[in-house]
Amino acid sequence: MTTIPTTKGAADGAALDCELKALIADVLGLDPAQANAFGPETGLFGHLPELDSMAVAGLLTEMEDRLNIVIEDDDVDGAMLETYGGLLAFAQAKLDPR
């Protein structure tokens, strides 16, 4: 298990992107190549059959563990899970809350 460093920058954004894709592949049992091909508009919840309501809980728990963040119930909404870009933006905001 890796964790994302707390320093910010372009390299960290790329590291977060890679870590989030690996995390999704691990939790959902996807081929890593499939997850690596995700772009900002790639649909997640409602588009990936592997990402059902039970898998969402596992995904969020794994995000907390690997990214060293806390996700409150109020943080979770349909927009953050609709696309890969939404989930990535959510993770970035949690890592850099300004």
C-alpha positions, 0 to 999 in steps of 0.5 A: 500500500502506498500513500500520497505525500502531502506536498503539492505540485504537478508531479503530485497530481500525476502521482494521485492520478496513478494511485487513484487508478490503481486503487480503483483497479484493486477495489473493483478487480479491473484490469489495470490497463482498463483503469489506466485508460480512464480519462476525466469523462470516464463514467464510474457509478452507473457505468461500471457494473463492478461499481455498485453500492457495496463497492462504493463503500469499499472504494471510499474506505480504500481511498481513506486508507491509501490517501490518508484522508477522511471522507465524511458522509456529507462529502459523498454525492452523485457528482463525485462518483459520476466520472473519474474526473469528479472522483479525482477532483474530490481526492485532490480537494481532500488532499489540498483543502483551501 
